[in-house]
């Protein structure tokens, strides 16, 4: 049926383009929205390549779930949990933002995130620990370049939950979402070179160190060397196939 529809004179050029794209890109269906077999194409870029727009993903950020975690939209009720980890000096040590000094700091942060949701702009998932329902951190695509099928991931986690493999567990789910739903081909992550713990988490995800950018950012009074890691879609799928419980 697909072949008949592809070659039918009644099939429009965008629909035919979808079939051609689908033959080479198994996630082509995500580049269309709406209901029914033929759906409205999102956006064309030069050369006839389709791409998603930020609001198509972030306007209604979906809830994701892993064995131990729920990744969901942040709510105003999360402010106290945010303050519990964002007020920890060790948590804020390797990030650009300063330690939260008061609950009001955390409320302002949550309010800003809610505005990003409303505007359909890239915004974080709250990481909720299933065992107690607490929000223990965030994870998000801090940058997304749809025209290049590339994004950068980042995460922050409460110190009380370090050393439990939570960051890699959350990141695998968000990366899976990126490759399958956002049409990504490459995901990057950047951290301060001195942040050994974050580098270990990225390595556990199968990401490769591409290099160190010397004194790339001036953060908290110092020039900081930044380590750049990346993983490609085909590499992520290969790593996923090695994990326990993967389909043969």
N, C-alpha and C positions, 0 to 999 in steps of 0.2 A: 504493500500500500504506500509506503514511504516513497518508493521509486516512482510510482504512478503520479503521486501528488507533486513530486519534485519536477517531473517533466510535463505536467499538465499546463496547457496554455492559459488556464484560469488561475493558476498560482502566481501571485504577485512576485516582483523581484525581491522584496525583503524576505518573503517566505522561502523562495528558492535559495536565497543566501543562507538562511538558517539551515537548510538541509545540507548545503555544501560545507558549512562550518561544522555541523554536527558530525560529519564524516571524519573530521580531523581533531575535533575537540569535544570530548565526551561531556563537558559541562556546558555546552552551548545553550541548552534549554534554560539555564539560569539567566541568560542575557535577554529573556523576554519576560514580560509581566502580563497579568490579566488571567482570564479563564479560557478554557477551551484549547483545542489543539493549536490553532493559530492565535498567537497572542501579540500584543503590541510591542514592537521593538523599542528598546529604551533610548539608545543614543548612538548615532553613527559618528565615527571619527574618520579622518583622512585615510583613504585607501579602502573604505568599505568595512573596516574592522569595527565590531560592536564592543561597547564597554558599559559597565554599570556606572551609575552616579552615586555619590555619597548618600543622598537621601533614600535611595532604593534599599539600602542596608540599614542605615542608622536611624531612619525615621521611626521604625518599629523594631528596635533591637530584640532579637529572639532570645528566649531562655535556653541555655545549654545545660546539659547534665552529665556528670561523670559518676564513677562509683562512690566517691566521697563528697563531691562538690555540686553546688548549683550555681551556675553563672547567669546572673539576671540583671535587670535594670536596677539602678540604685533608687532608693526612696528617701524621703525626708527622715524616716525613722532610723536610717543608718548612721546619722550624724554621731551618735555616742560611740558606736563601734569604730567609726573612722578615727575619732579622737583617741580611742584606746591604743591604736597602733601608730597613728601619725604623730603622736606626742612623744614617741620613743626616739631618742637621739640616734640609736643604731639603725633604725629603719630609714631615717632621713639622711643618713651619712653620705650615701652615694647617689643622691637625686638632686635636681636643681632647686626644689622647693624647700622652704625652711620648716623646722619642727612646728607643729601646731601648738600654740601657747594656751589656747582656750577652746572651749566647745564651740564658741562663735566662729573661730577659724574653720572648724570642720563643717559647720552649718553652711558657711559661705562656699566652701568647696562643693558640697552636695548640691547646693542651689545652682552653681555654675554647670555642674554635670547635667542637671535636669533641663537647663536651658539648651544645652547641646543636643539632648534627645529631641526636644521640641523642634529645634531647627534642622534636624536631620543631619547633624555634623558628627564626625567621628567622636565617640565617647566611650568610657569604660564600662565593662561588665563588673558588677560587684561579685566578689568571690564569697560564697556562703558555705560554711562548714555544716554539712548535713547533721552531724552528731548533736550540735547544740543550737543551730539556727543563727549563729553569729556571722556577721560580715567580717572577714579577716583580711581583706585586701582587694585590689582591683587588677584587671588585666584588660588591655585594649590594643587596638591598632593606632599607634600614635601618629602614623602617617600612612596615607594610601594614595597610590598613583595608578588609577584605573587604566589609563592609556598605555601604561608599561607593565600592567599585570603584576605589580609589585607593591608590598606594604612592609611597614616596620612595626614590630610587636614590642610591648613593654608590660611589665608587671611590678607590683609591690605587694609585700606580704607581712602580716603581723609577726613580730619576732617570736611570739609564743608558739608559732606554728612552723618555724624554720626546722629544717632537717627531717621533714616527713614526706618529702617528694611531692608537695602540694603544687609548687610553681610549675614543674614539668607536667603534672597531671592536668592542670588548668590550661597550660599553653598548648598541649597536644590537641585538646578539644577546640580551642580557638583557631589553631592552625588548620585543623581539619575543616572547620567552617570556612576559613579563608580560601583554601584550595578548592573546596567543593561548591561553595555558594557565592563567593566573591570572584571566582575565576582567576585566582592568583597563580602565577608561575614561580614566584620567588618571594620568600619572607625573610626579612632581615631583623636583627636585634643588635642594639649598641649599648654598651655599658662602660663605666670607667674601668680602665685596665687594672686598677688596684682592687676592684670588686671581685675577688676570687670566687666568692660564693655564687654570684650571678653567672659567672663564666662557667662554673661547673653545671649549673642548671641548664644552660644553653647547650653545653656539650652532651648532656643526657638526652636532649631532644634530637640529637643527631646533627646539630648545626655545626658548620665548619668555621673556624677562625680564618677570616680573609686577611686580616692585618691590623696593625695598630696605627691610628691617626694621632700623631704626636701633638700635644698641647692644642687639641681641637677646640675645646670650650673653656671659657673662664667661669668657673663655678665656685661659689663660696670662697672667694679670695685667692683662688689658685688656678693656674692653667692645668687642664686635665687631659691626659692621654685617654683615647677611647678605643676599645676593642670592638671590631665589627665582625659579627657572625651572620651566616646565611644558610638557608636550605632551599632547595628547589623542589617542585612538586613531585618529580619522579623519585627524588631521594627520600622525601617524606613517605611516599607510598611504599618504597622498599623497606624503610625502617619499620613502618606499621606492620608489614608482613612478617617481620621477625619477632614481634611481641607475642607473648603467651595469649592463646585464645584467638589468634588471627586465623582467618580462613586459609586453607591450603591452596 
